[in-house]
Amino acid sequence: MIIDYESFTGLLSVGINPDTGAPSITRDAELGKIESYISVYEQEYLIRILGEDMCKAFTDYLNSKEDSKEDSKEDSVDDKWDRLLAILSEKYSPIACYIFFKYIADGNYSVTNVGTVTSADGDAVSPQVLQIRAWNDMVNMNKRVYKLLQGKEYAGVCFNPCMLRKINCMGI
């Protein structure tokens, strides 16, 4: 995985409390939930920006990098993927925004630093404002990714144009 639960703080907070060393069932459950979203939606994001074949090449590179951390050889393939990885693994990354968007959408959550918010009558508070901001931030970062992927060394990339379209609360 490129990102982990630590990406979900600040603007992308899902209410995971800091580890105090004391056991916390709630914290463990939220960590498990966000890690499952990462494992599913990180791959989906990569397929949307790279296409199936290039996604496989990139994930194979990531897996080989994990297996051979002590090797320090530099070549053009490593450089190509390292540049992409640098953008995708920033603290506030397009992958984290995409996963946050899915996390909030699937549960119809409105998340604050202290967790999920509901109204007094039990109805969930609309998550739309957070979703729109996360998606549009992702789109802004995807413009950098798209520009990078236009290089000749990335021939074969199949970038999904919907990943460059902003959204708003009116659906237009």
PyMOL commands that set and color helices and strands:
alter all, ss='L'
color gray80, all
select helices_A, chain A and resi 5-7+10-12+25-50+52-67+76-88+94-107+128-149+152-154+161-164
alter helices_A, ss='H'
color red, helices_A
select strands_A, chain A and resi 111-112+115-116
alter strands_A, ss='S'
color yellow, strands_A
deselect
rebuild
show_as cartoon
